[in-house]
Amino acid sequence: MARCPECAGKMEYESATKSLICSSCGLSLKRSELDDYWKKIKRQNIDGDDEYQQKKSRRKEWLEWYSKSKAEKEKY
Ligand SMILES: [Zn+2]
């Protein structure tokens, strides 16, 4: 089920207008418009204040994965 990017309400598909309509705030978007909307929101989140923290945690995850896979390789 699609979520409303504005209020996180349930979006219901209306075949008459080929749009998704939010049952909470009434926002109406085409499927592709909704995808664009979410992409924009995700980009905003990445560009926000959390960017540094996200980069840091991503690097940490990568290092953990790397050392784990290295340890697994050494078993063989
Ligand atoms: Zn909504």
N, CA, C, O and the ligand as a Tripos MOL2 file, in Angstrom:
@<TRIPOS>MOLECULE
protein
  305   303    77     0     0
PROTEIN
NO_CHARGES

@<TRIPOS>ATOM
      1 N           0.8440   -1.2130    0.0000 N.3       1 MET1
      2 CA          0.0000    0.0000    0.0000 C.3       1 MET1
      3 C           0.8760    1.2580    0.0000 C.2       1 MET1
      4 O           1.8080    1.3820    0.7940 O.2       1 MET1
      5 N           0.5660    2.1590   -0.8800 N.am      2 ALA2
      6 CA          1.3440    3.3990   -0.9750 C.3       2 ALA2
      7 C           1.0470    4.3100    0.2070 C.2       2 ALA2
      8 O          -0.0550    4.3260    0.7550 O.2       2 ALA2
      9 N           2.0640    5.0600    0.5730 N.am      3 ARG3
     10 CA          1.9280    6.0030    1.6830 C.3       3 ARG3
     11 C           1.9730    7.4330    1.1570 C.2       3 ARG3
     12 O           2.6920    7.7340    0.2040 O.2       3 ARG3
     13 N           1.2090    8.2920    1.7790 N.am      4 CYS4
     14 CA          1.1970    9.6910    1.3890 C.3       4 CYS4
     15 C           2.5050   10.3540    1.8260 C.2       4 CYS4
     16 O           2.8780   10.2620    2.9960 O.2       4 CYS4
     17 N           3.2020   11.0180    0.9080 N.am      5 PRO5
     18 CA          4.4550   11.6700    1.2840 C.3       5 PRO5
     19 C           4.2500   12.8970    2.1700 C.2       5 PRO5
     20 O           5.1930   13.3750    2.7990 O.2       5 PRO5
     21 N           3.0430   13.3960    2.2170 N.am      6 GLU6
     22 CA          2.7650   14.5880    3.0370 C.3       6 GLU6
     23 C           2.4330   14.2310    4.4750 C.2       6 GLU6
     24 O           2.9810   14.8110    5.4130 O.2       6 GLU6
     25 N           1.5300   13.2730    4.6430 N.am      7 CYS7
     26 CA          1.0320   12.9890    5.9890 C.3       7 CYS7
     27 C           1.1680   11.5170    6.3640 C.2       7 CYS7
     28 O           0.7390   11.1140    7.4460 O.2       7 CYS7
     29 N           1.7610   10.7090    5.4820 N.am      8 ALA8
     30 CA          1.9600    9.2720    5.7280 C.3       8 ALA8
     31 C           0.6420    8.5110    5.8480 C.2       8 ALA8
     32 O           0.5970    7.4050    6.3860 O.2       8 ALA8
     33 N          -0.4180    9.1130    5.3460 N.am      9 GLY9
     34 CA         -1.7120    8.4420    5.3440 C.3       9 GLY9
     35 C          -1.7750    7.4020    4.2400 C.2       9 GLY9
     36 O          -0.8740    7.2880    3.4080 O.2       9 GLY9
     37 N          -2.8560    6.6540    4.2570 N.am     10 LYS10
     38 CA         -3.0470    5.6160    3.2510 C.3      10 LYS10
     39 C          -3.4280    6.2360    1.9200 C.2      10 LYS10
     40 O          -4.2820    7.1210    1.8690 O.2      10 LYS10
     41 N          -2.8020    5.7790    0.8370 N.am     11 MET11
     42 CA         -3.1590    6.2790   -0.4820 C.3      11 MET11
     43 C          -3.9160    5.1920   -1.2260 C.2      11 MET11
     44 O          -3.4640    4.0540   -1.3520 O.2      11 MET11
     45 N          -5.0750    5.5820   -1.7090 N.am     12 GLU12
     46 CA         -5.8880    4.6100   -2.4120 C.3      12 GLU12
     47 C          -5.9510    4.9230   -3.8950 C.2      12 GLU12
     48 O          -6.0680    6.0780   -4.3040 O.2      12 GLU12
     49 N          -5.8720    3.8710   -4.6840 N.am     13 TYR13
     50 CA         -5.8720    4.0490   -6.1310 C.3      13 TYR13
     51 C          -7.2940    4.2560   -6.6350 C.2      13 TYR13
     52 O          -8.2090    3.4940   -6.3230 O.2      13 TYR13
     53 N          -7.4430    5.3000   -7.4150 N.am     14 GLU14
     54 CA         -8.7350    5.5750   -8.0120 C.3      14 GLU14
     55 C          -8.6080    5.3830   -9.5140 C.2      14 GLU14
     56 O          -7.9360    6.1600  -10.1920 O.2      14 GLU14
     57 N          -9.2480    4.3580  -10.0230 N.am     15 SER15
     58 CA         -9.0650    4.0100  -11.4260 C.3      15 SER15
     59 C          -9.6660    5.0520  -12.3670 C.2      15 SER15
     60 O          -9.2050    5.2050  -13.4980 O.2      15 SER15
     61 N         -10.6820    5.7610  -11.9100 N.am     16 ALA16
     62 CA        -11.3410    6.7610  -12.7580 C.3      16 ALA16
     63 C         -10.3740    7.8570  -13.1800 C.2      16 ALA16
     64 O         -10.3770    8.2890  -14.3320 O.2      16 ALA16
     65 N          -9.5470    8.3040  -12.2400 N.am     17 THR17
     66 CA         -8.5900    9.3670  -12.5380 C.3      17 THR17
     67 C          -7.1740    8.8200  -12.6920 C.2      17 THR17
     68 O          -6.2350    9.5720  -12.9530 O.2      17 THR17
     69 N          -7.0260    7.4930  -12.5280 N.am     18 LYS18
     70 CA         -5.7170    6.8390  -12.5710 C.3      18 LYS18
     71 C          -4.7300    7.5060  -11.6130 C.2      18 LYS18
     72 O          -3.5470    7.6560  -11.9180 O.2      18 LYS18
     73 N          -5.2370    7.8950  -10.4690 N.am     19 SER19
     74 CA         -4.4060    8.5820   -9.4850 C.3      19 SER19
     75 C          -4.4930    7.8870   -8.1410 C.2      19 SER19
     76 O          -5.4160    7.1180   -7.8700 O.2      19 SER19
     77 N          -3.5140    8.1770   -7.3150 N.am     20 LEU20
     78 CA         -3.5460    7.7240   -5.9350 C.3      20 LEU20
     79 C          -4.0120    8.8970   -5.0880 C.2      20 LEU20
     80 O          -3.4810   10.0030   -5.1890 O.2      20 LEU20
     81 N          -4.9930    8.6460   -4.2660 N.am     21 ILE21
     82 CA         -5.5600    9.7130   -3.4580 C.3      21 ILE21
     83 C          -5.3960    9.3710   -1.9870 C.2      21 ILE21
     84 O          -5.7220    8.2710   -1.5420 O.2      21 ILE21
     85 N          -4.8800   10.3460   -1.2430 N.am     22 CYS22
     86 CA         -4.6770   10.1500    0.1830 C.3      22 CYS22
     87 C          -6.0190   10.2240    0.9000 C.2      22 CYS22
     88 O          -6.7930   11.1630    0.7120 O.2      22 CYS22
     89 N          -6.2760    9.2170    1.7240 N.am     23 SER23
     90 CA         -7.5490    9.2060    2.4410 C.3      23 SER23
     91 C          -7.5160   10.1520    3.6360 C.2      23 SER23
     92 O          -8.5630   10.4480    4.2130 O.2      23 SER23
     93 N          -6.3320   10.6320    4.0190 N.am     24 SER24
     94 CA         -6.2330   11.5390    5.1680 C.3      24 SER24
     95 C          -6.2670   13.0060    4.7570 C.2      24 SER24
     96 O          -7.0700   13.7820    5.2760 O.2      24 SER24
     97 N          -5.3820   13.3910    3.8120 N.am     25 CYS25
     98 CA         -5.3030   14.8140    3.4710 C.3      25 CYS25
     99 C          -5.8350   15.1180    2.0740 C.2      25 CYS25
    100 O          -5.9500   16.2850    1.6980 O.2      25 CYS25
    101 N          -6.1610   14.0870    1.3030 N.am     26 GLY26
    102 CA         -6.7680   14.3070    0.0050 C.3      26 GLY26
    103 C          -5.7930   14.6030   -1.1170 C.2      26 GLY26
    104 O          -6.2090   14.9330   -2.2280 O.2      26 GLY26
    105 N          -4.4920   14.4880   -0.8410 N.am     27 LEU27
    106 CA         -3.4790   14.7010   -1.8620 C.3      27 LEU27
    107 C          -3.6720   13.6730   -2.9760 C.2      27 LEU27
    108 O          -3.8270   12.4800   -2.7170 O.2      27 LEU27
    109 N          -3.6610   14.1530   -4.2120 N.am     28 SER28
    110 CA         -3.8800   13.2580   -5.3310 C.3      28 SER28
    111 C          -2.6850   13.3110   -6.2760 C.2      28 SER28
    112 O          -2.3210   14.3790   -6.7690 O.2      28 SER28
    113 N          -2.0840   12.1670   -6.5210 N.am     29 LEU29
    114 CA         -0.8810   12.0940   -7.3530 C.3      29 LEU29
    115 C          -0.9530   10.8920   -8.2780 C.2      29 LEU29
    116 O          -1.5020    9.8490   -7.9230 O.2      29 LEU29
    117 N          -0.3930   11.0510   -9.4640 N.am     30 LYS30
    118 CA         -0.2190    9.9100  -10.3510 C.3      30 LYS30
    119 C           0.9040    9.0420   -9.7880 C.2      30 LYS30
    120 O           1.7470    9.5110   -9.0240 O.2      30 LYS30
    121 N           0.8980    7.7760  -10.1790 N.am     31 ARG31
    122 CA          1.9180    6.8460   -9.6740 C.3      31 ARG31
    123 C           3.3360    7.4040   -9.8680 C.2      31 ARG31
    124 O           4.1530    7.3640   -8.9480 O.2      31 ARG31
    125 N           3.6200    7.9220  -11.0620 N.am     32 SER32
    126 CA          4.9640    8.4290  -11.3510 C.3      32 SER32
    127 C           5.2540    9.6920  -10.5500 C.2      32 SER32
    128 O           6.3900    9.9260  -10.1360 O.2      32 SER32
    129 N           4.2240   10.5030  -10.3350 N.am     33 GLU33
    130 CA          4.3920   11.7180   -9.5360 C.3      33 GLU33
    131 C           4.7170   11.3630   -8.0810 C.2      33 GLU33
    132 O           5.5170   12.0230   -7.4190 O.2      33 GLU33
    133 N           4.0700   10.3060   -7.6180 N.am     34 LEU34
    134 CA          4.3230    9.8610   -6.2530 C.3      34 LEU34
    135 C           5.7670    9.3870   -6.1060 C.2      34 LEU34
    136 O           6.4350    9.7000   -5.1200 O.2      34 LEU34
    137 N           6.2460    8.6230   -7.1020 N.am     35 ASP35
    138 CA          7.6410    8.1690   -7.0740 C.3      35 ASP35
    139 C           8.5930    9.3560   -7.0330 C.2      35 ASP35
    140 O           9.5580    9.3580   -6.2690 O.2      35 ASP35
    141 N           8.3190   10.3760   -7.8640 N.am     36 ASP36
    142 CA          9.1600   11.5730   -7.8860 C.3      36 ASP36
    143 C           9.1500   12.2670   -6.5310 C.2      36 ASP36
    144 O          10.1740   12.7420   -6.0410 O.2      36 ASP36
    145 N           7.9680   12.3090   -5.9470 N.am     37 TYR37
    146 CA          7.7820   12.9520   -4.6470 C.3      37 TYR37
    147 C           8.6740   12.2950   -3.6000 C.2      37 TYR37
    148 O           9.3720   12.9640   -2.8370 O.2      37 TYR37
    149 N           8.6290   10.9600   -3.5880 N.am     38 TRP38
    150 CA          9.4300   10.2220   -2.6070 C.3      38 TRP38
    151 C          10.9120   10.4020   -2.8690 C.2      38 TRP38
    152 O          11.7010   10.5420   -1.9340 O.2      38 TRP38
    153 N          11.2920   10.3980   -4.1360 N.am     39 LYS39
    154 CA         12.6960   10.5970   -4.4970 C.3      39 LYS39
    155 C          13.1820   11.9380   -3.9720 C.2      39 LYS39
    156 O          14.2830   12.0530   -3.4310 O.2      39 LYS39
    157 N          12.3260   12.9650   -4.1450 N.am     40 LYS40
    158 CA         12.6740   14.3130   -3.7010 C.3      40 LYS40
    159 C          12.8560   14.3300   -2.1780 C.2      40 LYS40
    160 O          13.7980   14.9350   -1.6640 O.2      40 LYS40
    161 N          11.9560   13.6670   -1.4730 N.am     41 ILE41
    162 CA         12.0200   13.6410   -0.0170 C.3      41 ILE41
    163 C          13.2810   12.9200    0.4430 C.2      41 ILE41
    164 O          13.9630   13.3690    1.3650 O.2      41 ILE41
    165 N          13.5850   11.7990   -0.2050 N.am     42 LYS42
    166 CA         14.7870   11.0450    0.1640 C.3      42 LYS42
    167 C          16.0290   11.8870   -0.0620 C.2      42 LYS42
    168 O          16.9500   11.8780    0.7550 O.2      42 LYS42
    169 N          16.0540   12.6170   -1.1730 N.am     43 ARG43
    170 CA         17.2030   13.4530   -1.4890 C.3      43 ARG43
    171 C          17.3510   14.5580   -0.4390 C.2      43 ARG43
    172 O          18.4580   14.8770   -0.0070 O.2      43 ARG43
    173 N          16.2200   15.1310   -0.0410 N.am     44 GLN44
    174 CA         16.2340   16.1790    0.9840 C.3      44 GLN44
    175 C          16.8030   15.6410    2.2870 C.2      44 GLN44
    176 O          17.5740   16.3200    2.9660 O.2      44 GLN44
    177 N          16.4160   14.4140    2.6330 N.am     45 ASN45
    178 CA         16.9100   13.8190    3.8720 C.3      45 ASN45
    179 C          18.4170   13.6000    3.8070 C.2      45 ASN45
    180 O          19.1280   13.8180    4.7880 O.2      45 ASN45
    181 N          18.8930   13.1700    2.6500 N.am     46 ILE46
    182 CA         20.3250   12.9010    2.4910 C.3      46 ILE46
    183 C          21.1120   14.2100    2.5460 C.2      46 ILE46
    184 O          22.2020   14.2660    3.1140 O.2      46 ILE46
    185 N          20.5470   15.2620    1.9490 N.am     47 ASP47
    186 CA         21.2420   16.5430    1.9240 C.3      47 ASP47
    187 C          21.1450   17.3010    3.2460 C.2      47 ASP47
    188 O          21.7720   18.3460    3.4140 O.2      47 ASP47
    189 N          20.3760   16.7840    4.1590 N.am     48 GLY48
    190 CA         20.1230   17.4940    5.4150 C.3      48 GLY48
    191 C          21.2560   17.3820    6.4110 C.2      48 GLY48
    192 O          22.3730   16.9960    6.0680 O.2      48 GLY48
    193 N          20.9460   17.7280    7.6610 N.am     49 ASP49
    194 CA         21.9460   17.7680    8.7120 C.3      49 ASP49
    195 C          22.4940   16.3870    9.0550 C.2      49 ASP49
    196 O          23.5760   16.2590    9.6280 O.2      49 ASP49
    197 N          21.7380   15.3670    8.7010 N.am     50 ASP50
    198 CA         22.1450   14.0100    9.0620 C.3      50 ASP50
    199 C          23.2120   13.4460    8.1210 C.2      50 ASP50
    200 O          23.7000   12.3320    8.3120 O.2      50 ASP50
    201 N          23.5570   14.2190    7.1230 N.am     51 GLU51
    202 CA         24.4480   13.6890    6.0840 C.3      51 GLU51
    203 C          25.7350   13.1250    6.6700 C.2      51 GLU51
    204 O          26.1580   12.0230    6.3200 O.2      51 GLU51
    205 N          26.3480   13.8870    7.5590 N.am     52 TYR52
    206 CA         27.6140   13.4500    8.1230 C.3      52 TYR52
    207 C          27.4390   12.1640    8.9200 C.2      52 TYR52
    208 O          28.2280   11.2280    8.7890 O.2      52 TYR52
    209 N          26.4020   12.1280    9.7420 N.am     53 GLN53
    210 CA         26.1400   10.9410   10.5450 C.3      53 GLN53
    211 C          25.8710    9.7260    9.6610 C.2      53 GLN53
    212 O          26.3370    8.6220    9.9390 O.2      53 GLN53
    213 N          25.1120    9.9520    8.5940 N.am     54 GLN54
    214 CA         24.7800    8.8450    7.6980 C.3      54 GLN54
    215 C          26.0260    8.3060    7.0260 C.2      54 GLN54
    216 O          26.2020    7.0930    6.9040 O.2      54 GLN54
    217 N          26.8860    9.2080    6.5910 N.am     55 LYS55
    218 CA         28.1260    8.7910    5.9450 C.3      55 LYS55
    219 C          28.9700    7.9860    6.9150 C.2      55 LYS55
    220 O          29.5570    6.9660    6.5550 O.2      55 LYS55
    221 N          29.0200    8.4610    8.1560 N.am     56 LYS56
    222 CA         29.8210    7.8110    9.1720 C.3      56 LYS56
    223 C          29.3100    6.3970    9.4430 C.2      56 LYS56
    224 O          30.0900    5.4470    9.5140 O.2      56 LYS56
    225 N          27.9980    6.2700    9.5920 N.am     57 SER57
    226 CA         27.4500    4.9610    9.9130 C.3      57 SER57
    227 C          27.5480    4.0320    8.7060 C.2      57 SER57
    228 O          27.7220    2.8230    8.8610 O.2      57 SER57
    229 N          27.4360    4.5940    7.5090 N.am     58 ARG58
    230 CA         27.5510    3.7660    6.3100 C.3      58 ARG58
    231 C          28.9730    3.2010    6.2130 C.2      58 ARG58
    232 O          29.1740    2.0370    5.8670 O.2      58 ARG58
    233 N          29.9450    4.0520    6.5260 N.am     59 ARG59
    234 CA         31.3390    3.6260    6.4720 C.3      59 ARG59
    235 C          31.6050    2.5440    7.5280 C.2      59 ARG59
    236 O          32.3340    1.5800    7.2910 O.2      59 ARG59
    237 N          30.9910    2.7400    8.6920 N.am     60 LYS60
    238 CA         31.1540    1.7630    9.7600 C.3      60 LYS60
    239 C          30.5720    0.4180    9.3350 C.2      60 LYS60
    240 O          31.1770   -0.6310    9.5580 O.2      60 LYS60
    241 N          29.3930    0.4600    8.7220 N.am     61 GLU61
    242 CA         28.7600   -0.7700    8.2510 C.3      61 GLU61
    243 C          29.6470   -1.4750    7.2380 C.2      61 GLU61
    244 O          29.8140   -2.6950    7.2580 O.2      61 GLU61
    245 N          30.2070   -0.6660    6.3570 N.am     62 TRP62
    246 CA         31.0520   -1.2330    5.3170 C.3      62 TRP62
    247 C          32.2800   -1.8990    5.9250 C.2      62 TRP62
    248 O          32.6750   -2.9940    5.5250 O.2      62 TRP62
    249 N          32.8680   -1.2240    6.8890 N.am     63 LEU63
    250 CA         34.0600   -1.7780    7.5430 C.3      63 LEU63
    251 C          33.7410   -3.0760    8.2710 C.2      63 LEU63
    252 O          34.5290   -4.0210    8.2570 O.2      63 LEU63
    253 N          32.5760   -3.1060    8.9050 N.am     64 GLU64
    254 CA         32.1490   -4.3270    9.5920 C.3      64 GLU64
    255 C          31.9690   -5.4730    8.6100 C.2      64 GLU64
    256 O          32.3840   -6.6080    8.8450 O.2      64 GLU64
    257 N          31.3300   -5.1230    7.5020 N.am     65 TRP65
    258 CA         31.1110   -6.1280    6.4690 C.3      65 TRP65
    259 C          32.4380   -6.6130    5.9090 C.2      65 TRP65
    260 O          32.6400   -7.8060    5.6780 O.2      65 TRP65
    261 N          33.3280   -5.6690    5.6990 N.am     66 TYR66
    262 CA         34.6250   -5.9900    5.1150 C.3      66 TYR66
    263 C          35.4210   -6.9080    6.0430 C.2      66 TYR66
    264 O          35.9720   -7.9140    5.5980 O.2      66 TYR66
    265 N          35.4820   -6.5680    7.3120 N.am     67 SER67
    266 CA         36.2680   -7.3800    8.2410 C.3      67 SER67
    267 C          35.6230   -8.7470    8.4370 C.2      67 SER67
    268 O          36.3090   -9.7430    8.6660 O.2      67 SER67
    269 N          34.2850   -8.7810    8.3430 N.am     68 LYS68
    270 CA         33.5850  -10.0580    8.4860 C.3      68 LYS68
    271 C          33.9050  -10.9740    7.3070 C.2      68 LYS68
    272 O          34.2180  -12.1530    7.4740 O.2      68 LYS68
    273 N          33.8160  -10.3890    6.1040 N.am     69 SER69
    274 CA         34.0570  -11.2110    4.9230 C.3      69 SER69
    275 C          35.5120  -11.6620    4.8670 C.2      69 SER69
    276 O          35.8220  -12.7360    4.3510 O.2      69 SER69
    277 N          36.3870  -10.8390    5.3960 N.am     70 LYS70
    278 CA         37.8000  -11.1900    5.4410 C.3      70 LYS70
    279 C          38.0060  -12.3760    6.3890 C.2      70 LYS70
    280 O          38.7380  -13.3180    6.0840 O.2      70 LYS70
    281 N          37.3450  -12.3040    7.5380 N.am     71 ALA71
    282 CA         37.4560  -13.3830    8.5170 C.3      71 ALA71
    283 C          36.9050  -14.6820    7.9470 C.2      71 ALA71
    284 O          37.4410  -15.7610    8.1970 O.2      71 ALA71
    285 N          35.8200  -14.5640    7.1730 N.am     72 GLU72
    286 CA         35.2390  -15.7580    6.5690 C.3      72 GLU72
    287 C          36.1690  -16.3680    5.5260 C.2      72 GLU72
    288 O          36.2810  -17.5870    5.4010 O.2      72 GLU72
    289 N          36.8210  -15.4980    4.7920 N.am     73 LYS73
    290 CA         37.7510  -15.9670    3.7660 C.3      73 LYS73
    291 C          38.9270  -16.7230    4.4030 C.2      73 LYS73
    292 O          39.4170  -17.7110    3.8560 O.2      73 LYS73
    293 N          39.3620  -16.2400    5.5590 N.am     74 GLU74
    294 CA         40.5340  -16.8400    6.2050 C.3      74 GLU74
    295 C          40.2460  -18.2380    6.7380 C.2      74 GLU74
    296 O          41.1590  -19.0110    7.0290 O.2      74 GLU74
    297 N          38.9520  -18.5450    6.8600 N.am     75 LYS75
    298 CA         38.5870  -19.8850    7.3370 C.3      75 LYS75
    299 C          38.9550  -20.9570    6.3240 C.2      75 LYS75
    300 O          39.2760  -22.0890    6.6860 O.2      75 LYS75
    301 N          38.9060  -20.5900    5.0750 N.am     76 TYR76
    302 CA         39.1420  -21.5810    4.0240 C.3      76 TYR76
    303 C          40.6270  -21.8680    3.7720 C.2      76 TYR76
    304 O          40.9610  -22.6830    2.9120 O.2      76 TYR76
    305 ZN         -1.9000   12.7220    2.9670 Zn       77 ZN77
@<TRIPOS>BOND
     1     1     2 1
     2     2     3 1
     3     3     4 2
     4     3     5 am
     5     5     6 1
     6     6     7 1
     7     7     8 2
     8     7     9 am
     9     9    10 1
    10    10    11 1
    11    11    12 2
    12    11    13 am
    13    13    14 1
    14    14    15 1
    15    15    16 2
    16    15    17 am
    17    17    18 1
    18    18    19 1
    19    19    20 2
    20    19    21 am
    21    21    22 1
    22    22    23 1
    23    23    24 2
    24    23    25 am
    25    25    26 1
    26    26    27 1
    27    27    28 2
    28    27    29 am
    29    29    30 1
    30    30    31 1
    31    31    32 2
    32    31    33 am
    33    33    34 1
    34    34    35 1
    35    35    36 2
    36    35    37 am
    37    37    38 1
    38    38    39 1
    39    39    40 2
    40    39    41 am
    41    41    42 1
    42    42    43 1
    43    43    44 2
    44    43    45 am
    45    45    46 1
    46    46    47 1
    47    47    48 2
    48    47    49 am
    49    49    50 1
    50    50    51 1
    51    51    52 2
    52    51    53 am
    53    53    54 1
    54    54    55 1
    55    55    56 2
    56    55    57 am
    57    57    58 1
    58    58    59 1
    59    59    60 2
    60    59    61 am
    61    61    62 1
    62    62    63 1
    63    63    64 2
    64    63    65 am
    65    65    66 1
    66    66    67 1
    67    67    68 2
    68    67    69 am
    69    69    70 1
    70    70    71 1
    71    71    72 2
    72    71    73 am
    73    73    74 1
    74    74    75 1
    75    75    76 2
    76    75    77 am
    77    77    78 1
    78    78    79 1
    79    79    80 2
    80    79    81 am
    81    81    82 1
    82    82    83 1
    83    83    84 2
    84    83    85 am
    85    85    86 1
    86    86    87 1
    87    87    88 2
    88    87    89 am
    89    89    90 1
    90    90    91 1
    91    91    92 2
    92    91    93 am
    93    93    94 1
    94    94    95 1
    95    95    96 2
    96    95    97 am
    97    97    98 1
    98    98    99 1
    99    99   100 2
   100    99   101 am
   101   101   102 1
   102   102   103 1
   103   103   104 2
   104   103   105 am
   105   105   106 1
   106   106   107 1
   107   107   108 2
   108   107   109 am
   109   109   110 1
   110   110   111 1
   111   111   112 2
   112   111   113 am
   113   113   114 1
   114   114   115 1
   115   115   116 2
   116   115   117 am
   117   117   118 1
   118   118   119 1
   119   119   120 2
   120   119   121 am
   121   121   122 1
   122   122   123 1
   123   123   124 2
   124   123   125 am
   125   125   126 1
   126   126   127 1
   127   127   128 2
   128   127   129 am
   129   129   130 1
   130   130   131 1
   131   131   132 2
   132   131   133 am
   133   133   134 1
   134   134   135 1
   135   135   136 2
   136   135   137 am
   137   137   138 1
   138   138   139 1
   139   139   140 2
   140   139   141 am
   141   141   142 1
   142   142   143 1
   143   143   144 2
   144   143   145 am
   145   145   146 1
   146   146   147 1
   147   147   148 2
   148   147   149 am
   149   149   150 1
   150   150   151 1
   151   151   152 2
   152   151   153 am
   153   153   154 1
   154   154   155 1
   155   155   156 2
   156   155   157 am
   157   157   158 1
   158   158   159 1
   159   159   160 2
   160   159   161 am
   161   161   162 1
   162   162   163 1
   163   163   164 2
   164   163   165 am
   165   165   166 1
   166   166   167 1
   167   167   168 2
   168   167   169 am
   169   169   170 1
   170   170   171 1
   171   171   172 2
   172   171   173 am
   173   173   174 1
   174   174   175 1
   175   175   176 2
   176   175   177 am
   177   177   178 1
   178   178   179 1
   179   179   180 2
   180   179   181 am
   181   181   182 1
   182   182   183 1
   183   183   184 2
   184   183   185 am
   185   185   186 1
   186   186   187 1
   187   187   188 2
   188   187   189 am
   189   189   190 1
   190   190   191 1
   191   191   192 2
   192   191   193 am
   193   193   194 1
   194   194   195 1
   195   195   196 2
   196   195   197 am
   197   197   198 1
   198   198   199 1
   199   199   200 2
   200   199   201 am
   201   201   202 1
   202   202   203 1
   203   203   204 2
   204   203   205 am
   205   205   206 1
   206   206   207 1
   207   207   208 2
   208   207   209 am
   209   209   210 1
   210   210   211 1
   211   211   212 2
   212   211   213 am
   213   213   214 1
   214   214   215 1
   215   215   216 2
   216   215   217 am
   217   217   218 1
   218   218   219 1
   219   219   220 2
   220   219   221 am
   221   221   222 1
   222   222   223 1
   223   223   224 2
   224   223   225 am
   225   225   226 1
   226   226   227 1
   227   227   228 2
   228   227   229 am
   229   229   230 1
   230   230   231 1
   231   231   232 2
   232   231   233 am
   233   233   234 1
   234   234   235 1
   235   235   236 2
   236   235   237 am
   237   237   238 1
   238   238   239 1
   239   239   240 2
   240   239   241 am
   241   241   242 1
   242   242   243 1
   243   243   244 2
   244   243   245 am
   245   245   246 1
   246   246   247 1
   247   247   248 2
   248   247   249 am
   249   249   250 1
   250   250   251 1
   251   251   252 2
   252   251   253 am
   253   253   254 1
   254   254   255 1
   255   255   256 2
   256   255   257 am
   257   257   258 1
   258   258   259 1
   259   259   260 2
   260   259   261 am
   261   261   262 1
   262   262   263 1
   263   263   264 2
   264   263   265 am
   265   265   266 1
   266   266   267 1
   267   267   268 2
   268   267   269 am
   269   269   270 1
   270   270   271 1
   271   271   272 2
   272   271   273 am
   273   273   274 1
   274   274   275 1
   275   275   276 2
   276   275   277 am
   277   277   278 1
   278   278   279 1
   279   279   280 2
   280   279   281 am
   281   281   282 1
   282   282   283 1
   283   283   284 2
   284   283   285 am
   285   285   286 1
   286   286   287 1
   287   287   288 2
   288   287   289 am
   289   289   290 1
   290   290   291 1
   291   291   292 2
   292   291   293 am
   293   293   294 1
   294   294   295 1
   295   295   296 2
   296   295   297 am
   297   297   298 1
   298   298   299 1
   299   299   300 2
   300   299   301 am
   301   301   302 1
   302   302   303 1
   303   303   304 2
@<TRIPOS>SUBSTRUCTURE
     1 MET1         2 RESIDUE 1 A MET
     2 ALA2         6 RESIDUE 1 A ALA
     3 ARG3        10 RESIDUE 1 A ARG
     4 CYS4        14 RESIDUE 1 A CYS
     5 PRO5        18 RESIDUE 1 A PRO
     6 GLU6        22 RESIDUE 1 A GLU
     7 CYS7        26 RESIDUE 1 A CYS
     8 ALA8        30 RESIDUE 1 A ALA
     9 GLY9        34 RESIDUE 1 A GLY
    10 LYS10       38 RESIDUE 1 A LYS
    11 MET11       42 RESIDUE 1 A MET
    12 GLU12       46 RESIDUE 1 A GLU
    13 TYR13       50 RESIDUE 1 A TYR
    14 GLU14       54 RESIDUE 1 A GLU
    15 SER15       58 RESIDUE 1 A SER
    16 ALA16       62 RESIDUE 1 A ALA
    17 THR17       66 RESIDUE 1 A THR
    18 LYS18       70 RESIDUE 1 A LYS
    19 SER19       74 RESIDUE 1 A SER
    20 LEU20       78 RESIDUE 1 A LEU
    21 ILE21       82 RESIDUE 1 A ILE
    22 CYS22       86 RESIDUE 1 A CYS
    23 SER23       90 RESIDUE 1 A SER
    24 SER24       94 RESIDUE 1 A SER
    25 CYS25       98 RESIDUE 1 A CYS
    26 GLY26      102 RESIDUE 1 A GLY
    27 LEU27      106 RESIDUE 1 A LEU
    28 SER28      110 RESIDUE 1 A SER
    29 LEU29      114 RESIDUE 1 A LEU
    30 LYS30      118 RESIDUE 1 A LYS
    31 ARG31      122 RESIDUE 1 A ARG
    32 SER32      126 RESIDUE 1 A SER
    33 GLU33      130 RESIDUE 1 A GLU
    34 LEU34      134 RESIDUE 1 A LEU
    35 ASP35      138 RESIDUE 1 A ASP
    36 ASP36      142 RESIDUE 1 A ASP
    37 TYR37      146 RESIDUE 1 A TYR
    38 TRP38      150 RESIDUE 1 A TRP
    39 LYS39      154 RESIDUE 1 A LYS
    40 LYS40      158 RESIDUE 1 A LYS
    41 ILE41      162 RESIDUE 1 A ILE
    42 LYS42      166 RESIDUE 1 A LYS
    43 ARG43      170 RESIDUE 1 A ARG
    44 GLN44      174 RESIDUE 1 A GLN
    45 ASN45      178 RESIDUE 1 A ASN
    46 ILE46      182 RESIDUE 1 A ILE
    47 ASP47      186 RESIDUE 1 A ASP
    48 GLY48      190 RESIDUE 1 A GLY
    49 ASP49      194 RESIDUE 1 A ASP
    50 ASP50      198 RESIDUE 1 A ASP
    51 GLU51      202 RESIDUE 1 A GLU
    52 TYR52      206 RESIDUE 1 A TYR
    53 GLN53      210 RESIDUE 1 A GLN
    54 GLN54      214 RESIDUE 1 A GLN
    55 LYS55      218 RESIDUE 1 A LYS
    56 LYS56      222 RESIDUE 1 A LYS
    57 SER57      226 RESIDUE 1 A SER
    58 ARG58      230 RESIDUE 1 A ARG
    59 ARG59      234 RESIDUE 1 A ARG
    60 LYS60      238 RESIDUE 1 A LYS
    61 GLU61      242 RESIDUE 1 A GLU
    62 TRP62      246 RESIDUE 1 A TRP
    63 LEU63      250 RESIDUE 1 A LEU
    64 GLU64      254 RESIDUE 1 A GLU
    65 TRP65      258 RESIDUE 1 A TRP
    66 TYR66      262 RESIDUE 1 A TYR
    67 SER67      266 RESIDUE 1 A SER
    68 LYS68      270 RESIDUE 1 A LYS
    69 SER69      274 RESIDUE 1 A SER
    70 LYS70      278 RESIDUE 1 A LYS
    71 ALA71      282 RESIDUE 1 A ALA
    72 GLU72      286 RESIDUE 1 A GLU
    73 LYS73      290 RESIDUE 1 A LYS
    74 GLU74      294 RESIDUE 1 A GLU
    75 LYS75      298 RESIDUE 1 A LYS
    76 TYR76      302 RESIDUE 1 A TYR
    77 ZN77       305 GROUP 0 **** ****
